[in-house]
Amino acid sequence: MSEGFIRHMFPGGNTPGGFFSYYRYVIENTEARRIFVLKGGPGTGKSTFMRKIGLELAKKGYNIEFMHCSSDNNSLDGVVVPALKVAIIDGTAPHVVDPVYPGAIDEIINLGQFWNEEGFTESREAILSISKKIKGCFTTAYRYLSAAASLKEDTESIYEEALNKLKENTFIHQLTTSVLGGNDQGASGPGKERRLFASAITPRGFSDFLDSICNTEKIIRLCAPAGGSTRKILEHIRDEAVFRGMAIESYFCPMCPTRLEHLVIAERGLSIITANEYHDISDINNENCTTYHINEFYSKEILESYAKQLGFNRLYTDALLQRAVECISEAKAAHDDLEKHYIKNMDFERITLYRDGLIEKILSYA
């Protein structure tokens, strides 16, 4: 049996408005066989618990989705087994997840049952102090991101002024026809849209999983300059695909979590991505990859007239983003300290036995 493929993505992100969650799209509640909601403090082993289950199921041939944490992109906030319609989700703050259909679909796993509660007595004040520090770091980070977003908005308004809308609309029509074909009246009902993040602002800077997400036969790259937008193009294709009954994956921008950046239309074997300085696929010369340059839609003369303003915005946007990343990194370091107070009070042998039993339970859904 060949090993399953693992895709990586972010279900939530650090944004200018604070933490933004698309966790309800991790798996469709009404279609899931089982959703296990993990509860427990930092350092209780939630990420390792999920990772080892995912890797074990991948060895058995199941394709797996790893949902990564934007505040620590090496850590997991969820695991999905699409073929079995099973998911395990970290249900603790800031992405609190509670059962919607308890017993019927959802089940809570409390890793707190494996800790020594008495051992926390001497750590109480330290836990409270570190938790306060983490909250403060994120509050400051979100302020920096908000300031950066204001400068980006100003830059985008300039590009909007420079945009040749006729060229853009013509391209939208041609690309939509190319990827979806002519009008299709065969759909019995609307399709479905799943919303997630392909990239995130993490302690290590901007991180993305585009290479993992775009595991399709064809990839279309929309190369956009800083300030340029592919939103209208992608939204038109998305809306048309959903209208025709297709199931799609939509991936959004962490600096504006309602702005569409990438699309995956699995039944067409197609990914359409926005390529810029923050995210791109690694193999841009792949023979199955087609690139379009969106900068051709903008008036060079208008952009040159705003050169000083654009340069200022670019410089200070980057500076603000860097400071935000540094704050998130400080929060990660504090979180690591917080975990130490939990790790020393955990019975990981019992957790391992419980995990092995859960793997067998998940496999029973096959």
FENKA-V258970 format. One line per field, one symbol per residue. ss: DSSP state (a for helix, b for strand, c for the rest). A space follows every 10 residues. Layout:
ss->???
This chain:
ss->cccccbbbbb cbbbbccbbb bcaaacccaa accbbbbbbc cccccaaaaa aaaaaaaaac cccbbbbbbc cbbbbbbbbb bccccbbbbb cccccccccc cbcccbbbbb aaaabcaaaa aaaaaaaaaa aaaaaaaaaa aaaaaaaaaa aaaaaaaaaa aabcaaaaaa aaaaaaaaaa cccccccccc cbbbbbbcbb bbccbbbbca aaaccccbbb bbbccccccc aaaaaaaaaa aaacccbbbb bbbccbbbbb bbbbbaaacb bbbbbccccc ccccccccbb bbbaaaabca aaaaacaaaa aaaaaaaaaa aaaaaaaaaa aaaaaaaaaa aaaccbcaaa aaaaaaaaaa aaaccc
